[in-house]
Amino acid sequence: MLETPGSAIDNLDRMEKLGLIHSVDEWLEARNLRNRLIHEYMRDPAEFVEALNRAGELVPRLIGAFRSMKAYALEHWGEGLSLVTPT
């Protein structure tokens, strides 16, 4: 779209306005949750299970965001794009 990229928050806000993601807050939650699961050693099994369950709940939103971005790209830049579809 030849837009100048901004901060991550600005880019997410623009994506939300375009309908490419459902919610900036939810996207940030997914990002923070990913960081917690990958970079922190969780000692509390209940906390770990809760984090894994929430991650599972967010998966459909992430897949939906991918599909929205793919549809947007195809609509604006054509079928020549090579995009993989998640299963």
Biopython code that builds the backbone (N, CA, C, O; Angstrom):
import numpy as np
from Bio.PDB.StructureBuilder import StructureBuilder

atoms = [
    (1, "MET", "N", (0.820, -1.187, 0.000)),
    (1, "MET", "CA", (0.000, 0.000, 0.000)),
    (1, "MET", "C", (0.863, 1.250, 0.000)),
    (1, "MET", "O", (0.354, 2.370, -0.039)),
    (2, "LEU", "N", (2.168, 1.048, 0.043)),
    (2, "LEU", "CA", (3.141, 2.137, 0.010)),
    (2, "LEU", "C", (2.992, 3.113, 1.167)),
    (2, "LEU", "O", (3.339, 4.288, 1.042)),
    (3, "GLU", "N", (2.480, 2.631, 2.285)),
    (3, "GLU", "CA", (2.387, 3.445, 3.485)),
    (3, "GLU", "C", (3.698, 3.357, 4.244)),
    (3, "GLU", "O", (4.391, 2.342, 4.193)),
    (4, "THR", "N", (4.028, 4.420, 4.942)),
    (4, "THR", "CA", (5.222, 4.409, 5.772)),
    (4, "THR", "C", (4.891, 3.648, 7.049)),
    (4, "THR", "O", (3.952, 4.012, 7.758)),
    (5, "PRO", "N", (5.658, 2.586, 7.356)),
    (5, "PRO", "CA", (5.374, 1.837, 8.587)),
    (5, "PRO", "C", (5.571, 2.721, 9.814)),
    (5, "PRO", "O", (6.456, 3.577, 9.843)),
    (6, "GLY", "N", (4.741, 2.503, 10.815)),
    (6, "GLY", "CA", (4.860, 3.227, 12.071)),
    (6, "GLY", "C", (5.307, 2.283, 13.162)),
    (6, "GLY", "O", (5.935, 1.256, 12.905)),
    (7, "SER", "N", (4.972, 2.648, 14.383)),
    (7, "SER", "CA", (5.274, 1.767, 15.506)),
    (7, "SER", "C", (4.381, 0.535, 15.400)),
    (7, "SER", "O", (3.419, 0.524, 14.633)),
    (8, "ALA", "N", (4.700, -0.490, 16.164)),
    (8, "ALA", "CA", (3.895, -1.714, 16.141)),
    (8, "ALA", "C", (2.444, -1.406, 16.496)),
    (8, "ALA", "O", (1.529, -1.934, 15.865)),
    (9, "ILE", "N", (2.228, -0.570, 17.487)),
    (9, "ILE", "CA", (0.868, -0.211, 17.900)),
    (9, "ILE", "C", (0.152, 0.532, 16.776)),
    (9, "ILE", "O", (-1.014, 0.252, 16.496)),
    (10, "ASP", "N", (0.833, 1.471, 16.131)),
    (10, "ASP", "CA", (0.225, 2.210, 15.018)),
    (10, "ASP", "C", (-0.126, 1.275, 13.869)),
    (10, "ASP", "O", (-1.195, 1.396, 13.271)),
    (11, "ASN", "N", (0.768, 0.347, 13.560)),
    (11, "ASN", "CA", (0.507, -0.613, 12.488)),
    (11, "ASN", "C", (-0.666, -1.516, 12.822)),
    (11, "ASN", "O", (-1.500, -1.796, 11.962)),
    (12, "LEU", "N", (-0.737, -1.976, 14.070)),
    (12, "LEU", "CA", (-1.864, -2.808, 14.488)),
    (12, "LEU", "C", (-3.170, -2.021, 14.460)),
    (12, "LEU", "O", (-4.209, -2.549, 14.063)),
    (13, "ASP", "N", (-3.118, -0.773, 14.876)),
    (13, "ASP", "CA", (-4.310, 0.071, 14.846)),
    (13, "ASP", "C", (-4.805, 0.231, 13.408)),
    (13, "ASP", "O", (-6.007, 0.161, 13.154)),
    (14, "ARG", "N", (-3.900, 0.440, 12.486)),
    (14, "ARG", "CA", (-4.268, 0.565, 11.063)),
    (14, "ARG", "C", (-4.863, -0.749, 10.552)),
    (14, "ARG", "O", (-5.846, -0.744, 9.812)),
    (15, "MET", "N", (-4.268, -1.862, 10.948)),
    (15, "MET", "CA", (-4.781, -3.169, 10.531)),
    (15, "MET", "C", (-6.195, -3.402, 11.075)),
    (15, "MET", "O", (-7.043, -3.967, 10.385)),
    (16, "GLU", "N", (-6.441, -2.966, 12.304)),
    (16, "GLU", "CA", (-7.775, -3.111, 12.878)),
    (16, "GLU", "C", (-8.782, -2.265, 12.094)),
    (16, "GLU", "O", (-9.889, -2.719, 11.803)),
    (17, "LYS", "N", (-8.392, -1.037, 11.756)),
    (17, "LYS", "CA", (-9.283, -0.165, 10.986)),
    (17, "LYS", "C", (-9.587, -0.735, 9.604)),
    (17, "LYS", "O", (-10.681, -0.534, 9.076)),
    (18, "LEU", "N", (-8.632, -1.441, 9.021)),
    (18, "LEU", "CA", (-8.832, -2.070, 7.709)),
    (18, "LEU", "C", (-9.604, -3.387, 7.818)),
    (18, "LEU", "O", (-9.974, -3.979, 6.805)),
    (19, "GLY", "N", (-9.842, -3.839, 9.045)),
    (19, "GLY", "CA", (-10.555, -5.094, 9.249)),
    (19, "GLY", "C", (-9.683, -6.327, 9.091)),
    (19, "GLY", "O", (-10.188, -7.436, 8.917)),
    (20, "LEU", "N", (-8.376, -6.131, 9.151)),
    (20, "LEU", "CA", (-7.444, -7.246, 8.978)),
    (20, "LEU", "C", (-7.234, -8.025, 10.268)),
    (20, "LEU", "O", (-6.936, -9.219, 10.234)),
    (21, "ILE", "N", (-7.387, -7.363, 11.393)),
    (21, "ILE", "CA", (-7.346, -8.046, 12.687)),
    (21, "ILE", "C", (-8.593, -7.655, 13.455)),
    (21, "ILE", "O", (-9.167, -6.591, 13.222)),
    (22, "HIS", "N", (-9.010, -8.510, 14.367)),
    (22, "HIS", "CA", (-10.234, -8.281, 15.128)),
    (22, "HIS", "C", (-10.048, -7.169, 16.160)),
    (22, "HIS", "O", (-10.920, -6.317, 16.334)),
    (23, "SER", "N", (-8.915, -7.188, 16.833)),
    (23, "SER", "CA", (-8.709, -6.263, 17.948)),
    (23, "SER", "C", (-7.220, -6.083, 18.217)),
    (23, "SER", "O", (-6.469, -7.055, 18.301)),
    (24, "VAL", "N", (-6.805, -4.829, 18.352)),
    (24, "VAL", "CA", (-5.409, -4.545, 18.717)),
    (24, "VAL", "C", (-5.099, -5.168, 20.067)),
    (24, "VAL", "O", (-4.053, -5.792, 20.245)),
    (25, "ASP", "N", (-6.009, -4.997, 21.017)),
    (25, "ASP", "CA", (-5.778, -5.527, 22.370)),
    (25, "ASP", "C", (-5.614, -7.043, 22.352)),
    (25, "ASP", "O", (-4.740, -7.590, 23.025)),
    (26, "GLU", "N", (-6.453, -7.709, 21.585)),
    (26, "GLU", "CA", (-6.355, -9.166, 21.507)),
    (26, "GLU", "C", (-5.052, -9.593, 20.838)),
    (26, "GLU", "O", (-4.433, -10.573, 21.254)),
    (27, "TRP", "N", (-4.635, -8.868, 19.813)),
    (27, "TRP", "CA", (-3.374, -9.176, 19.136)),
    (27, "TRP", "C", (-2.202, -8.996, 20.107)),
    (27, "TRP", "O", (-1.299, -9.831, 20.159)),
    (28, "LEU", "N", (-2.221, -7.908, 20.872)),
    (28, "LEU", "CA", (-1.160, -7.679, 21.851)),
    (28, "LEU", "C", (-1.177, -8.739, 22.946)),
    (28, "LEU", "O", (-0.125, -9.170, 23.419)),
    (29, "GLU", "N", (-2.377, -9.156, 23.348)),
    (29, "GLU", "CA", (-2.480, -10.232, 24.335)),
    (29, "GLU", "C", (-1.835, -11.503, 23.795)),
    (29, "GLU", "O", (-1.090, -12.175, 24.509)),
    (30, "ALA", "N", (-2.120, -11.834, 22.534)),
    (30, "ALA", "CA", (-1.537, -13.032, 21.923)),
    (30, "ALA", "C", (-0.013, -12.919, 21.869)),
    (30, "ALA", "O", (0.700, -13.884, 22.144)),
    (31, "ARG", "N", (0.465, -11.755, 21.518)),
    (31, "ARG", "CA", (1.918, -11.529, 21.432)),
    (31, "ARG", "C", (2.574, -11.674, 22.809)),
    (31, "ARG", "O", (3.607, -12.328, 22.949)),
    (32, "ASN", "N", (1.958, -11.055, 23.821)),
    (32, "ASN", "CA", (2.506, -11.151, 25.179)),
    (32, "ASN", "C", (2.431, -12.576, 25.714)),
    (32, "ASN", "O", (3.348, -13.045, 26.388)),
    (33, "LEU", "N", (1.337, -13.254, 25.410)),
    (33, "LEU", "CA", (1.180, -14.641, 25.843)),
    (33, "LEU", "C", (2.242, -15.520, 25.196)),
    (33, "LEU", "O", (2.841, -16.370, 25.855)),
    (34, "ARG", "N", (2.472, -15.313, 23.912)),
    (34, "ARG", "CA", (3.523, -16.062, 23.207)),
    (34, "ARG", "C", (4.871, -15.835, 23.884)),
    (34, "ARG", "O", (5.623, -16.783, 24.111)),
    (35, "ASN", "N", (5.172, -14.585, 24.203)),
    (35, "ASN", "CA", (6.449, -14.279, 24.860)),
    (35, "ASN", "C", (6.556, -14.959, 26.216)),
    (35, "ASN", "O", (7.616, -15.469, 26.579)),
    (36, "ARG", "N", (5.451, -14.965, 26.970)),
    (36, "ARG", "CA", (5.469, -15.643, 28.273)),
    (36, "ARG", "C", (5.706, -17.135, 28.118)),
    (36, "ARG", "O", (6.494, -17.722, 28.861)),
    (37, "LEU", "N", (5.031, -17.751, 27.159)),
    (37, "LEU", "CA", (5.163, -19.197, 26.976)),
    (37, "LEU", "C", (6.546, -19.589, 26.460)),
    (37, "LEU", "O", (7.056, -20.659, 26.791)),
    (38, "ILE", "N", (7.137, -18.738, 25.666)),
    (38, "ILE", "CA", (8.427, -19.068, 25.046)),
    (38, "ILE", "C", (9.617, -18.682, 25.921)),
    (38, "ILE", "O", (10.592, -19.428, 26.009)),
    (39, "HIS", "N", (9.539, -17.521, 26.566)),
    (39, "HIS", "CA", (10.724, -16.974, 27.225)),
    (39, "HIS", "C", (10.732, -17.083, 28.751)),
    (39, "HIS", "O", (11.756, -16.824, 29.383)),
    (40, "GLU", "N", (9.621, -17.456, 29.333)),
    (40, "GLU", "CA", (9.575, -17.554, 30.800)),
    (40, "GLU", "C", (9.410, -19.007, 31.216)),
    (40, "GLU", "O", (8.741, -19.794, 30.545)),
    (41, "TYR", "N", (10.022, -19.335, 32.314)),
    (41, "TYR", "CA", (9.845, -20.662, 32.886)),
    (41, "TYR", "C", (8.733, -20.565, 33.915)),
    (41, "TYR", "O", (8.927, -20.036, 35.009)),
    (42, "MET", "N", (7.565, -21.081, 33.553)),
    (42, "MET", "CA", (6.418, -21.019, 34.462)),
    (42, "MET", "C", (6.516, -22.154, 35.475)),
    (42, "MET", "O", (6.583, -23.326, 35.106)),
    (43, "ARG", "N", (6.523, -21.797, 36.737)),
    (43, "ARG", "CA", (6.653, -22.794, 37.801)),
    (43, "ARG", "C", (5.304, -23.294, 38.297)),
    (43, "ARG", "O", (5.206, -24.382, 38.865)),
    (44, "ASP", "N", (4.271, -22.499, 38.081)),
    (44, "ASP", "CA", (2.937, -22.855, 38.568)),
    (44, "ASP", "C", (2.185, -23.607, 37.466)),
    (44, "ASP", "O", (1.840, -23.020, 36.440)),
    (45, "PRO", "N", (1.927, -24.917, 37.677)),
    (45, "PRO", "CA", (1.245, -25.706, 36.638)),
    (45, "PRO", "C", (-0.126, -25.137, 36.260)),
    (45, "PRO", "O", (-0.509, -25.189, 35.091)),
    (46, "ALA", "N", (-0.857, -24.605, 37.217)),
    (46, "ALA", "CA", (-2.182, -24.048, 36.930)),
    (46, "ALA", "C", (-2.064, -22.818, 36.021)),
    (46, "ALA", "O", (-2.864, -22.634, 35.104)),
    (47, "GLU", "N", (-1.065, -21.989, 36.287)),
    (47, "GLU", "CA", (-0.828, -20.810, 35.448)),
    (47, "GLU", "C", (-0.441, -21.230, 34.031)),
    (47, "GLU", "O", (-0.885, -20.628, 33.053)),
    (48, "PHE", "N", (0.384, -22.262, 33.931)),
    (48, "PHE", "CA", (0.818, -22.768, 32.630)),
    (48, "PHE", "C", (-0.373, -23.312, 31.833)),
    (48, "PHE", "O", (-0.514, -23.024, 30.644)),
    (49, "VAL", "N", (-1.225, -24.097, 32.493)),
    (49, "VAL", "CA", (-2.415, -24.646, 31.842)),
    (49, "VAL", "C", (-3.335, -23.519, 31.391)),
    (49, "VAL", "O", (-3.876, -23.562, 30.287)),
    (50, "GLU", "N", (-3.514, -22.518, 32.233)),
    (50, "GLU", "CA", (-4.360, -21.368, 31.880)),
    (50, "GLU", "C", (-3.797, -20.647, 30.647)),
    (50, "GLU", "O", (-4.545, -20.266, 29.746)),
    (51, "ALA", "N", (-2.482, -20.468, 30.620)),
    (51, "ALA", "CA", (-1.850, -19.802, 29.474)),
    (51, "ALA", "C", (-2.010, -20.631, 28.207)),
    (51, "ALA", "O", (-2.296, -20.083, 27.143)),
    (52, "LEU", "N", (-1.831, -21.936, 28.309)),
    (52, "LEU", "CA", (-1.993, -22.800, 27.138)),
    (52, "LEU", "C", (-3.438, -22.793, 26.641)),
    (52, "LEU", "O", (-3.680, -22.747, 25.435)),
    (53, "ASN", "N", (-4.390, -22.837, 27.562)),
    (53, "ASN", "CA", (-5.797, -22.788, 27.173)),
    (53, "ASN", "C", (-6.135, -21.477, 26.471)),
    (53, "ASN", "O", (-6.845, -21.472, 25.465)),
    (54, "ARG", "N", (-5.631, -20.374, 26.998)),
    (54, "ARG", "CA", (-5.891, -19.071, 26.359)),
    (54, "ARG", "C", (-5.238, -19.024, 24.979)),
    (54, "ARG", "O", (-5.820, -18.493, 24.034)),
    (55, "ALA", "N", (-4.049, -19.569, 24.865)),
    (55, "ALA", "CA", (-3.384, -19.610, 23.554)),
    (55, "ALA", "C", (-4.246, -20.381, 22.553)),
    (55, "ALA", "O", (-4.398, -19.967, 21.404)),
    (56, "GLY", "N", (-4.803, -21.494, 22.999)),
    (56, "GLY", "CA", (-5.689, -22.271, 22.131)),
    (56, "GLY", "C", (-6.920, -21.496, 21.712)),
    (56, "GLY", "O", (-7.393, -21.635, 20.584)),
    (57, "GLU", "N", (-7.442, -20.678, 22.619)),
    (57, "GLU", "CA", (-8.604, -19.846, 22.293)),
    (57, "GLU", "C", (-8.264, -18.772, 21.260)),
    (57, "GLU", "O", (-9.122, -18.377, 20.470)),
    (58, "LEU", "N", (-7.021, -18.300, 21.263)),
    (58, "LEU", "CA", (-6.617, -17.226, 20.355)),
    (58, "LEU", "C", (-6.247, -17.729, 18.953)),
    (58, "LEU", "O", (-6.193, -16.937, 18.012)),
    (59, "VAL", "N", (-5.995, -19.016, 18.807)),
    (59, "VAL", "CA", (-5.591, -19.560, 17.505)),
    (59, "VAL", "C", (-6.594, -19.216, 16.396)),
    (59, "VAL", "O", (-6.168, -18.773, 15.330)),
    (60, "PRO", "N", (-7.905, -19.398, 16.597)),
    (60, "PRO", "CA", (-8.837, -19.045, 15.518)),
    (60, "PRO", "C", (-8.760, -17.575, 15.111)),
    (60, "PRO", "O", (-8.947, -17.249, 13.939)),
    (61, "ARG", "N", (-8.488, -16.690, 16.063)),
    (61, "ARG", "CA", (-8.335, -15.263, 15.731)),
    (61, "ARG", "C", (-7.114, -15.034, 14.855)),
    (61, "ARG", "O", (-7.161, -14.250, 13.907)),
    (62, "LEU", "N", (-6.015, -15.722, 15.174)),
    (62, "LEU", "CA", (-4.800, -15.565, 14.371)),
    (62, "LEU", "C", (-5.001, -16.116, 12.963)),
    (62, "LEU", "O", (-4.549, -15.517, 11.988)),
    (63, "ILE", "N", (-5.672, -17.243, 12.859)),
    (63, "ILE", "CA", (-5.965, -17.808, 11.538)),
    (63, "ILE", "C", (-6.907, -16.874, 10.781)),
    (63, "ILE", "O", (-6.742, -16.666, 9.579)),
    (64, "GLY", "N", (-7.889, -16.315, 11.478)),
    (64, "GLY", "CA", (-8.786, -15.358, 10.846)),
    (64, "GLY", "C", (-8.046, -14.127, 10.349)),
    (64, "GLY", "O", (-8.350, -13.615, 9.272)),
    (65, "ALA", "N", (-7.081, -13.648, 11.117)),
    (65, "ALA", "CA", (-6.284, -12.494, 10.698)),
    (65, "ALA", "C", (-5.483, -12.839, 9.446)),
    (65, "ALA", "O", (-5.401, -12.033, 8.519)),
    (66, "PHE", "N", (-4.894, -14.032, 9.415)),
    (66, "PHE", "CA", (-4.150, -14.459, 8.225)),
    (66, "PHE", "C", (-5.062, -14.466, 7.005)),
    (66, "PHE", "O", (-4.698, -13.966, 5.941)),
    (67, "ARG", "N", (-6.247, -15.036, 7.171)),
    (67, "ARG", "CA", (-7.187, -15.126, 6.038)),
    (67, "ARG", "C", (-7.634, -13.735, 5.581)),
    (67, "ARG", "O", (-7.771, -13.488, 4.383)),
    (68, "SER", "N", (-7.859, -12.837, 6.525)),
    (68, "SER", "CA", (-8.238, -11.465, 6.163)),
    (68, "SER", "C", (-7.114, -10.773, 5.403)),
    (68, "SER", "O", (-7.356, -10.098, 4.402)),
    (69, "MET", "N", (-5.889, -10.942, 5.879)),
    (69, "MET", "CA", (-4.742, -10.328, 5.205)),
    (69, "MET", "C", (-4.544, -10.917, 3.818)),
    (69, "MET", "O", (-4.235, -10.195, 2.870)),
    (70, "LYS", "N", (-4.720, -12.222, 3.699)),
    (70, "LYS", "CA", (-4.580, -12.880, 2.401)),
    (70, "LYS", "C", (-5.641, -12.364, 1.424)),
    (70, "LYS", "O", (-5.328, -12.032, 0.281)),
    (71, "ALA", "N", (-6.892, -12.298, 1.879)),
    (71, "ALA", "CA", (-7.973, -11.807, 1.020)),
    (71, "ALA", "C", (-7.716, -10.366, 0.600)),
    (71, "ALA", "O", (-7.938, -10.001, -0.554)),
    (72, "TYR", "N", (-7.250, -9.553, 1.537)),
    (72, "TYR", "CA", (-6.953, -8.153, 1.244)),
    (72, "TYR", "C", (-5.847, -8.053, 0.197)),
    (72, "TYR", "O", (-5.949, -7.285, -0.760)),
    (73, "ALA", "N", (-4.798, -8.836, 0.392)),
    (73, "ALA", "CA", (-3.672, -8.812, -0.548)),
    (73, "ALA", "C", (-4.112, -9.271, -1.939)),
    (73, "ALA", "O", (-3.745, -8.657, -2.941)),
    (74, "LEU", "N", (-4.890, -10.337, -2.001)),
    (74, "LEU", "CA", (-5.358, -10.832, -3.296)),
    (74, "LEU", "C", (-6.265, -9.812, -3.980)),
    (74, "LEU", "O", (-6.194, -9.623, -5.195)),
    (75, "GLU", "N", (-7.111, -9.162, -3.196)),
    (75, "GLU", "CA", (-8.021, -8.152, -3.758)),
    (75, "GLU", "C", (-7.254, -6.959, -4.321)),
    (75, "GLU", "O", (-7.612, -6.422, -5.370)),
    (76, "HIS", "N", (-6.195, -6.547, -3.620)),
    (76, "HIS", "CA", (-5.464, -5.346, -4.010)),
    (76, "HIS", "C", (-4.290, -5.598, -4.945)),
    (76, "HIS", "O", (-3.919, -4.717, -5.721)),
    (77, "TRP", "N", (-3.698, -6.793, -4.882)),
    (77, "TRP", "CA", (-2.501, -7.036, -5.673)),
    (77, "TRP", "C", (-2.605, -8.246, -6.573)),
    (77, "TRP", "O", (-1.645, -8.565, -7.275)),
    (78, "GLY", "N", (-3.722, -8.921, -6.578)),
    (78, "GLY", "CA", (-3.985, -9.953, -7.563)),
    (78, "GLY", "C", (-3.584, -11.355, -7.186)),
    (78, "GLY", "O", (-2.946, -11.609, -6.164)),
    (79, "GLU", "N", (-3.983, -12.240, -8.049)),
    (79, "GLU", "CA", (-3.781, -13.672, -7.865)),
    (79, "GLU", "C", (-2.322, -14.097, -7.978)),
    (79, "GLU", "O", (-1.994, -15.231, -7.629)),
    (80, "GLY", "N", (-1.444, -13.233, -8.450)),
    (80, "GLY", "CA", (-0.044, -13.580, -8.615)),
    (80, "GLY", "C", (0.701, -13.784, -7.308)),
    (80, "GLY", "O", (1.841, -14.248, -7.301)),
    (81, "LEU", "N", (0.052, -13.436, -6.195)),
    (81, "LEU", "CA", (0.705, -13.611, -4.901)),
    (81, "LEU", "C", (0.768, -15.071, -4.526)),
    (81, "LEU", "O", (-0.197, -15.810, -4.718)),
    (82, "SER", "N", (1.879, -15.482, -4.002)),
    (82, "SER", "CA", (2.040, -16.852, -3.548)),
    (82, "SER", "C", (1.898, -16.865, -2.030)),
    (82, "SER", "O", (2.828, -16.509, -1.305)),
    (83, "LEU", "N", (0.720, -17.280, -1.558)),
    (83, "LEU", "CA", (0.456, -17.296, -0.114)),
    (83, "LEU", "C", (0.042, -18.699, 0.308)),
    (83, "LEU", "O", (-0.760, -19.351, -0.361)),
    (84, "VAL", "N", (0.589, -19.146, 1.407)),
    (84, "VAL", "CA", (0.256, -20.453, 1.958)),
    (84, "VAL", "C", (-0.967, -20.299, 2.847)),
    (84, "VAL", "O", (-1.084, -19.312, 3.574)),
    (85, "THR", "N", (-1.867, -21.252, 2.798)),
    (85, "THR", "CA", (-3.049, -21.234, 3.644)),
    (85, "THR", "C", (-2.851, -22.195, 4.793)),
    (85, "THR", "O", (-2.515, -23.358, 4.570)),
    (86, "PRO", "N", (-3.053, -21.730, 6.043)),
    (86, "PRO", "CA", (-2.887, -22.642, 7.176)),
    (86, "PRO", "C", (-3.990, -23.692, 7.172)),
    (86, "PRO", "O", (-5.109, -23.439, 6.723)),
    (87, "THR", "N", (-3.658, -24.864, 7.676)),
    (87, "THR", "CA", (-4.639, -25.955, 7.740)),
    (87, "THR", "C", (-5.396, -25.895, 9.029)),
    (87, "THR", "O", (-6.267, -26.730, 9.272)),
]
sb = StructureBuilder()
sb.init_structure("model")
sb.init_model(0)
sb.init_chain("A")
sb.init_seg("    ")
for serial, (resi, resn, name, xyz) in enumerate(atoms, 1):
    if name == "N":
        sb.init_residue(resn, " ", resi, " ")
    sb.init_atom(name, np.array(xyz, "f"), 0.0, 1.0, " ", f" {name:<3s}", serial, name[0])
structure = sb.get_structure()
